[in-house]
Amino acid sequence: RVGACGRESDAPSYPDRPRRLRVAEVKRLTREDLLPPEEYERQRERIRSQIIELKRRRRISVGPVITLVFENRETLRFQTQEMVRVERIADPGKIQDELDVYNELLPARGELSATLLIEITEETKMKEWLDRFMGLDHGEKLAIVSGGERAFGVFEGGHSHETKISAVHFVRFRPSDRLKRAFADLHQTITLAVDHNGYKAEVPVPGSLREEWLSDLHESA
């Protein structure tokens, strides 16, 4: 669950759940992908350990307070399963509603999809930081970079307004073919960069995350 300060645990909180975006040509999650509640309880610790390790490979911090977790079918299936568990949802129609919500975060063909967290641990500085990030979700502020190639993050709408920005966002990247080839070439440096309102950070993307990106792009091809 993601709280007001952007800390992540097992399942997202309702205010910051993804809104509806069109996702085409990907294998969507269905009720058959979810374990029955009793079976999930028996397997939960094992599954949770696997997802923690998977998310470790798919997580990257850009500067002191921004973290991205790149999503795929497995991370989203886990989040759906956790939401069904936490909310004790048994009605098939309501389970389908949860699946519909999380299916919208699946990366579409040629895309990478991520949850962006503004992770603020000091309550007294939360408003200051969030005010500073007003407008982060508009324009070319976040990018995957290799040389002169950039894939800018496109933020899902509805997570900010004129006076307030959420601590949780959903972002898509559409890398060019040249940038995709660079992901596979460890001689080429790939970075993630944020440049907004004095918050300027750029970090190298490790090979483990690049492997995950290539897997996502292959699965959606």
JOGI-V301569 format. One record per residue. N is the residue number from 1. RES is the residue in one small letter. PSI is psi in radians with two decimals (* if undefined). OMEGA is omega in radians with two decimals (999 if undefined). Layout:
# JOGI-V301569
n->{N:N}
res->{RES:RES}
psi->{PSI:PSI}
omega->{OMEGA:OMEGA}
This chain:
# JOGI-V301569
n->{1:2:3:4:5:6:7:8:9:10:11:12:13:14:15:16:17:18:19:20:21:22:23:24:25:26:27:28:29:30:31:32:33:34:35:36:37:38:39:40:41:42:43:44:45:46:47:48:49:50:51:52:53:54:55:56:57:58:59:60:61:62:63:64:65:66:67:68:69:70:71:72:73:74:75:76:77:78:79:80:81:82:83:84:85:86:87:88:89:90:91:92:93:94:95:96:97:98:99:100:101:102:103:104:105:106:107:108:109:110:111:112:113:114:115:116:117:118:119:120:121:122:123:124:125:126:127:128:129:130:131:132:133:134:135:136:137:138:139:140:141:142:143:144:145:146:147:148:149:150:151:152:153:154:155:156:157:158:159:160:161:162:163:164:165:166:167:168:169:170:171:172:173:174:175:176:177:178:179:180:181:182:183:184:185:186:187:188:189:190:191:192:193:194:195:196:197:198:199:200:201:202:203:204:205:206:207:208:209:210:211:212:213:214:215:216:217:218:219:220:221}
res->{r:v:g:a:c:g:r:e:s:d:a:p:s:y:p:d:r:p:r:r:l:r:v:a:e:v:k:r:l:t:r:e:d:l:l:p:p:e:e:y:e:r:q:r:e:r:i:r:s:q:i:i:e:l:k:r:r:r:r:i:s:v:g:p:v:i:t:l:v:f:e:n:r:e:t:l:r:f:q:t:q:e:m:v:r:v:e:r:i:a:d:p:g:k:i:q:d:e:l:d:v:y:n:e:l:l:p:a:r:g:e:l:s:a:t:l:l:i:e:i:t:e:e:t:k:m:k:e:w:l:d:r:f:m:g:l:d:h:g:e:k:l:a:i:v:s:g:g:e:r:a:f:g:v:f:e:g:g:h:s:h:e:t:k:i:s:a:v:h:f:v:r:f:r:p:s:d:r:l:k:r:a:f:a:d:l:h:q:t:i:t:l:a:v:d:h:n:g:y:k:a:e:v:p:v:p:g:s:l:r:e:e:w:l:s:d:l:h:e:s:a}
psi->{2.44:2.13:-3.00:-0.50:0.15:0.13:2.42:2.46:-2.26:-0.74:2.51:2.67:2.73:-0.75:-0.47:0.34:2.63:2.46:-3.05:2.14:2.71:2.19:2.06:2.59:0.65:2.71:1.88:2.70:2.46:3.01:-0.50:-0.33:-0.22:2.48:2.59:2.63:-0.78:-0.72:-0.67:-0.71:-0.69:-0.58:-0.05:-0.81:-0.71:-0.81:-0.76:-0.70:-0.72:-0.71:-0.64:-0.77:-0.73:-0.76:-0.49:-0.71:-0.43:0.15:2.45:2.37:2.38:1.66:-3.03:-0.38:-0.07:2.23:2.44:2.42:2.02:2.27:2.63:-3.00:-0.69:-0.76:-0.65:-0.58:-0.73:-0.78:-0.68:-0.80:-0.70:-0.70:-0.75:-0.71:-0.88:-0.74:-0.04:0.88:2.17:-0.45:2.18:-0.64:-0.70:-0.58:-0.72:-0.64:-0.74:-0.76:-0.72:-0.70:-0.90:-0.42:-0.44:-0.26:-0.14:2.40:2.29:3.08:2.23:0.18:2.78:2.51:2.37:2.63:2.22:2.22:2.27:1.79:1.77:2.07:-0.37:1.95:-0.65:-0.36:0.02:-0.87:-0.71:-0.80:-0.80:-0.65:-0.68:-0.56:0.08:2.26:-0.09:-0.60:0.22:2.30:-3.02:1.41:-0.42:2.31:2.62:2.28:2.41:1.91:-2.17:0.00:2.36:2.40:1.91:2.50:2.33:2.03:2.45:2.42:2.94:0.10:0.20:2.80:-2.89:-0.51:0.05:2.47:2.46:2.77:-0.07:2.30:2.79:2.21:2.47:2.51:2.45:1.56:2.56:2.90:-0.67:-0.70:-0.67:-0.74:-0.60:-0.57:-0.64:-0.16:1.76:-0.11:-0.26:2.34:2.28:2.36:2.78:2.29:2.46:2.31:1.76:2.14:0.80:-0.19:1.84:2.01:2.54:2.22:2.55:2.49:2.12:2.79:-0.58:-0.71:-0.65:-0.66:-0.72:-0.71:-0.79:-0.66:-0.77:-0.77:-0.58:-0.74:-0.54:-0.01:*}
omega->{-3.13:-3.11:-3.06:-3.10:2.99:3.09:-3.05:2.94:-2.94:-3.05:-3.11:3.09:-3.04:-3.05:-3.03:3.08:-3.09:2.98:-3.03:2.99:3.11:3.06:-3.05:2.93:3.02:3.13:-3.07:3.06:3.10:3.12:3.12:3.11:-3.10:3.07:3.00:-3.04:-3.10:3.14:3.13:3.12:3.14:-3.05:-2.93:-3.09:3.10:-3.14:-3.12:3.10:3.12:-3.12:3.08:3.12:3.11:-3.14:3.06:3.12:-3.01:-3.10:3.08:3.08:3.12:-3.03:-2.98:-3.02:3.14:3.09:3.03:3.01:-3.11:-2.99:2.95:-3.10:-3.07:3.13:-3.10:3.04:3.12:-3.13:3.09:-3.14:3.12:3.13:3.09:-3.14:-3.06:-3.10:3.13:-3.11:3.14:-3.09:-3.11:3.13:3.14:3.04:3.10:3.08:3.11:3.12:3.13:3.14:-3.05:3.05:3.13:3.10:3.09:3.09:3.08:-3.11:3.09:-3.07:2.89:-3.08:-3.08:2.89:3.10:-3.14:2.94:-2.96:-3.11:-3.07:-3.12:-3.10:-3.07:-3.11:-3.04:-3.11:3.14:-3.12:-3.10:3.05:-3.14:-3.09:3.03:-3.14:3.11:-3.05:3.09:3.10:-3.03:-3.05:-3.03:-3.06:2.85:-2.95:2.95:-3.08:3.13:-3.13:3.10:2.97:-3.07:3.10:3.06:-3.07:2.99:-3.13:3.03:-3.12:3.05:2.96:-2.95:-3.04:-3.05:3.06:3.12:3.04:-3.12:-3.14:3.08:-2.93:3.04:3.06:3.07:-3.11:3.08:3.09:3.12:3.13:3.08:3.12:3.12:3.11:-3.05:-3.09:-3.07:3.02:3.12:3.13:3.02:3.11:2.92:-3.04:3.02:3.10:-3.09:2.96:3.10:3.05:-3.08:-3.10:3.10:-3.07:3.06:3.11:-3.09:-3.13:-3.13:3.12:3.10:3.06:3.11:3.10:-3.12:3.08:3.13:-3.11:3.09:-3.12:-3.11:-3.10:999}
